[in-house]
Amino acid sequence: MLNPKVAAVYLTLAPQFPVPERPVRAPMIVLVTAHALFIVRWLGAWVAVSSAGARLLRTDRARRVINRVGGAILVALDLRSAASLT
């Protein structure tokens, strides 16, 4: 509700779904419920993926690899800087 994009979607898409002869409340409740369920599943998937990634990055082997790759990048950038001074 605080995101203006969500409000724009509801203001532009919602008027297309209800039928003028029928009540509006039920289709809107269905639309909002479907949207909430999709968001819960989407965010749940992101939580699962990010927690698995966090567990992977906490291992000693991953830390060693990250440190070595980061060190190699820093050395390469240092050599590049030194070469550009000459």
C-alpha positions, -999 to 999 in steps of 0.1 A, spaced: 0 0 0 29 24 6 45 17 -28 31 41 -55 37 15 -82 12 -9 -65 -13 19 -62 -9 27 -99 -14 -10 -109 -46 -12 -88 -59 21 -102 -52 11 -138 -60 -26 -138 -87 -29 -112 -114 -11 -131 -111 -36 -159 -121 -67 -139 -155 -59 -123 -187 -62 -143 -209 -32 -139 -240 -53 -132 -224 -72 -103 -210 -61 -69 -175 -48 -70 -163 -59 -36 -159 -97 -42 -137 -93 -74 -115 -68 -57 -111 -90 -27 -101 -119 -50 -76 -96 -69 -60 -84 -36 -59 -119 -22 -42 -132 -53 -17 -104 -53 -9 -110 -16 -4 -147 -22 19 -141 -52 39 -116 -31 42 -140 -2 55 -168 -25 79 -145 -43 94 -131 -11 95 -165 4 115 -178 -25 139 -148 -21 143 -156 16 151 -193 8 176 -184 -19 193 -157 1 196 -178 33 211 -207 13 236 -183 -2 244 -168 32 250 -203 45 273 -211 16 293 -178 20 298 -185 57 319 -216 51 357 -214 55 363 -225 19 341 -198 5 359 -171 27 393 -183 14 381 -182 -22 366 -147 -17 398 -135 -1 420 -149 -28 399 -135 -56 396 -102 -39 434 -100 -33 441 -110 -69 418 -82 -82 434 -57 -59 469 -67 -71 458 -65 -107 444 -31 -102 476 -20 -84 497 -32 -113 474 -15 -138 478 18 -118 515 14 -116 517 7 -154 497 38 -162 521 60 -143 550 52 -166 
